């Protein structure tokens, strides 16, 4: 309880939030690094996933690339970049996190476009749609839920993993945790961990809401429970769809 109490005291001190290099400054830096990494990964992963998904080829390559990218530790990449001309900088952090965010976005985009019903494509072509119209008005709206799932997964992972940047001289909220380890201050370590966890949860909430807002078709509020009750007097369907 002592460490938890120290963490609350650290978080309740306005000076820790408003001073130069305090929590607010580190929070903005953390968000900027995370957003840049996700944007860079999206610029590369989403068009690649679209091309591969529409061609219906490259599934094996997607699996291999995704597995290899996931197997490379982010901290190892940060260390490698540190001994290159990139050095200890936020640029190295953004590049390493972009590599980390690339697999879920590429995989989900590929699967989303590959799963578009072939009959729907054929019907759109029969209506005279060009390839561009087919992509923008049919395929992309249908694949968008899976694409956004990949973006959401990558975003939350990047926000949580960006704390490792402080271990190689980078910025962000990881500095709070790193400084706490250096001073053997368990309260500060816990405070930094709580801030990062809260930020990751908030990122998840924001991206779920964004996904709900941009997905076409009938919507229900995110996180709302689906009630599957049947009307009074009507038999419930069995597993095969036949009323009991």
N, C-alpha and C positions, 0 to 999 in steps of 0.2 A: 504493500500500500504506500510505502514511502516514495517509491519511484513514481507511482501514479499521482500522488499528491504534488511531487516536484514538477511533473509534467503539466498539471493543471495550473500551478503557479507560474510556470514559464509561459503558458499560453494566455494567461490572464494579465500578464504584464504588458501594458500598451507600448512601452519602450521597445520590447522585442519585435513588435509588429511595424512600428513607424520609423525606427532609426535607419540610417543608411546601411544597406546590406542586411536589413532585417527580414522578417518573414514575408512581408508584402513584396519587397524587391525580389526576393528569391522565388516567390510564387509566380510573379510575372515572368521572370527569366525561365522558370520551369515550364510554364505554359507556352512561351515562345519557342523553346527548344522542341517541345513535344509536337506542337502544331507544325513546325517546319519539317520535322522528320516524317510525320504522317502524310503531309502534303507531297513531299518528295517521293515517298513510297507509292502514293496513289497515282502520281503522274506516270510512273513506270509500270505499276502493277495492273491498274485498271485497263488501260489500252491493250496491254499484252494479254490479259485475260479475255478481253472482248475478241481480239483477233483469233486466239486459239480456240475459244468457245464456239465461234461462228464457223470455224473450219472443221470442227468435230475431230481434230487431230491433236496430238501432243499430250494426251492424258498421262502417258508414262513420263514424259519430260516434266510435266507439272508436278507430279508426285516426287520425282527425284529432286527437282529444284527446291520444292517446299521442304522436304526432309533435310537436305543439305543446309539450307538457310536456317532452319530451326536448330540444327545441331551446332552451329557456330555460336559460342558464347559471346554475348554483347561486351562483357568486360574484356575478353580476349581481343576483340576488334578495337576497343578503345586503347588497349595497350599497344597493339600493332600500329595504330594511327599515331600514337604518341612518339614513336621512333621514326616517323616519316616527316617530310616537310610540313605536313598538316599540324603536327605537334599537339601540345595540350591546349585545346581550344574547344569552343562550342561547335565549330564546324565538324570536328572529329566526332563529337557526341551526336550531332544530327545525322551524320553518315552512318554511324554504327546503329543508331535506333531505326533509321530507314531500312537497313538490311533486316532488322528484327521485325519491322512492320510489313515487309514485302510479302512473305508467304501467305498469311491469312487473306490479304486482299486479292492476291493473284488467284489463289485456289477458289475462293468464293465467287469471284467474278467469272472464272472459267466455268464452274459448275452451274452458276446462274444462267449463263447464255447457252450452255450445252443442253440444259433441261427445258429450254423453250420448246413447246410442242411443234413438231414438224408440220402438222396439219395447219397450225396457225400461220406458220411461215408461208406455206403454199397458198393459203387463202388470201394472205396479204399480197402476194405476188400476182395472184389471179385478179385482184382488184386494181392492178396497175401500179403498185408502189415500187419506187426505185429502191436500190440498196440502202441509200441514206435514209429514206422515209421508213423503210422496214426496221432499220436499226433504231431510229429515234422514236418512232410512234408505236412499235410493236415489241421488239425484242428488249430494248432497254427498260421500259416500264415493267415488263414481266420479270426481268432478272434483277430489278432494283432491290427487292427485299434481301436477297442473298448478298448483293454487292454491299449494301449498307451493313449487313451483319459482319462482313469482313472488315469494313472500316471501323465499326464499333469495337470489334475484338482487338484490332491493331491499336486503336486509340487508347483503350484502357491498359493494354500491355505496355505501350510506350510510356504513358504517364507514370506507371508504377516502376518501370525499369530505368527511367531517366535519373533516378536517385544514384545509380552507379557512377554517373559522370563525375561526382565529387571525389571519387577515389583516384581519379587521374587529373585532378585540377580543374574539372569542369564546373559549371554553375548549376543552379537549381536548388530545390529543397534538400537534396542529399547533403549539402554543406552543413545543415543543422545536425543531421545524424553523424556525419563524419567528425564534426567538431565535438560532439558529445562523446564519441569514442575516444578522441584524443584527450579529453579532459576527464574521462571516466565518470561522466555525468549521466547516470541512467535516466534521470528525469528529462533531460534535453533529448536524449536518444528516443525515448518513448514519445515525446511531444512531436518530434520530426516524423516518426512513423505514423502517428495519428493523423497528422496533416496530410501526408501522402495518401494514406488509406481513404480519408475523407475526399480528397481530390479525385482519386480513382473512381469512387462511388458516384461523385457528382458528374464526372465525365461519362460514366455509363448512363446515368439518368438523362443527361443532355443529348447524347447520341441516340438513345432509344426514342426520345421525343422527336428528334430530327428525322429519324427513320420513319416514324409514324406520320409525320407531317408531309414528307415528300413521296411516300408510297401511294400510288394511285389506287382507286377502287374503294369499296366499302371499308370503313375504318371503325375500330373501337378504341377506346382510350387505352394508352399503354399501361401495363400492369393491372388492367381490369380483369376480374375473374369472369370466365365464361360460364354461364348457367346453362346446363344441359337438361333442365327439367322438361317433361312432356306435358302437354295439355291434359286437363282432367277428362277422363273417360276414354283416352286414346291409349292403345296398347304400346308398350315399349318395344322397339325393334330388337331383334336378336342380333348376334354377331354377323349372321349372313344377310342382315337387312330385312328379314321376314318377321312380321309382328308375331309375338308370342301368343 
